[in-house]
Amino acid sequence: MGVNPAGPNPAVPDETFSASRWTKGNLWFPTRIVVSPLRVSRVKRRLFGSSEESISISQVASVKISTGIFWSDIMIESTGGTDPITSHGHRKADALRIRDLVESFQAARR
């Protein structure tokens, strides 16, 4: 006789995708995209601290993937009209997995 949460499944772990160190701006501190049932975050570490941008899963309007010879660029746009989350230097499989996760979490919330 338990109570089920109204939100997404808390047992689903966050998935983290790191950009390649071989791409511009990612040599020392590669950009990470973290996808959870509640939000999509871009975490960029620095020598002292880090910067993080996030968009709620319910506010994600689209996920755009631009694939090159070796790496893929990802742009996650929000419905609020704010700046999109962008990241470059991810593997194509990781970019597709990010898109699939966002779409599945959005479908689960409906």
Order of alpha helices (4+ residues) and beta strands (2+ residues): beta-beta-beta-beta-beta-beta-beta-alpha
